[in-house]
Amino acid sequence: MPSFNYLLLVILGTGLVTWLCRVLPFVILKKFNMPKLLQEFLSFVPVAIMAALVFDNMFTQHLGHLPEPNVPNILAALPSVLAAIITRSLLVIAIVGVATLALIRFLM
Amino acid sequence: MNNELDFRTGLADTLPTVFGYIGIGLAFGIVSYAAGIPAIGALLMALITYSGAAQFVIVSMLTAHSPYISIVLSVFMLSARMILTSMTVARYFKNESMVRNIWLGTLLTDETFALSMSKLNYTQQQLSYPWLNAANIFAYSAWAAASLGGNLLGNLISNPEKFGLDYALVAMFIGLLYLQIIGDKGIKLSLQLSVVLLVLVLTYVGMIFIPSSLLVLVVTLIACFVGMGVQHHAKL
């Protein structure tokens, strides 16, 4: 591991980058109005980004080759979806997902 | 969830998601300890970088002795999707002061963004400063505490995967995606499901040649374009 000073520089550099990504849209949209078409575009962001974050975890990437299904993660997703439909509680869904994956990893 | 938008309700609405932060924050803390990062380093990274995915990437790149500029660039590519989430949320705070806008943006995360989108379906498309501020602060504190705790526990637990903790966030996004699909009345259900299916295909195909740090951003942009095109065309 590099020196603490270097670690601190990395933290500050990456912190600045993530902060700008978070804050600039708020600053710009405070000053300017958003075109109608952009609003329509953004209305798809929630469903698209959440689906992308979920599916990203269902495969293992091998650049240049077809992705490999992440079988434990896919198996753990099924009870999580069921828990979502039945309870609609994020806490229950998270616990069900974690417990299922822990069980699968224990058995495999 | 209900239609209240005060600070207390913000805390209450965020409470069920805190388990997700604690799970993944502990996992990050443990991984950072294993990579030789001191507790204060893990805490500062959680407080300043404040991005789950980015923090894991930083630790692995530090371990691989990657050059400084490539670490920062990777984090930028990974964080660029936050431009989209921030833009989506910022629309609801146009009438708040600039300082409040900057403050809300500073602590906005994927999870409080997703929570806000769910909340909109209960409040006639309204959000409030106290509500989002409470959600942000709660999430930020839980994340920092869990990252620090995980690092301190690092010498006790060597493989966090055994407990499935790394899955807490994935499961939470499954739940948030489901709530979004059933709750969002602005887009037809069939179109929402089509977008989800498109994202699945794009993710699968994209994994062949798009680096993982850019994948979520690229897939989201394409899916939103297609969704917008379909909806716009249907309206004409």
Interface residues (C-beta under 8 A of the other chain):
Chain A: M1 P2 F4 Y6 L7 L8 L9 V10 I11 L12 G13 T14 G15 V17 T18 W19 C21 R22 V23 L24 P25 F26 V27 L29 K30 M34 L37 Q39 E40 F41 L42 S43 F44 V45 P46 V47 A48 I49 M50 A51 A52 L53 V54 F55 D56 N57 M58 F59 Q61 L63 G64 H65 L66 P67 N73 A76 A77 S80 V81 A83 A84 I85 R88 S89 L90 L91 I93 A94 I95 V96 G97 V98 A99 T100 L101 A102 L103 I104 R105 F106
Chain B: L15 P16 T17 F19 G20 G23 A35 G36 I37 P38 G41 L44 M45 I48 T49 Y50 S51 A54 I58 L62 T63 H65 Y68 I71 V72 V75 F76 S79 A80 R81 M82 I83 L84 T85 S86 M87 T88 A90 R91 F93 K94 M98 N101 I102 L104 G105 T106 L108 D110 F113 A114 M117 E161 K162 F163 G164 L165 Y167 A168 V170 A171 M172 F173 I174 G175 L176 L177 Y178 L179 Q180 I181 D184 G186 I187 Q192 V195 V196 V199 L200 L202 T203 Y204 M207 I208 F209 P211 S212 L215 V216 V219 T220 A223 C224 F225 G227 M228 Q231 H232
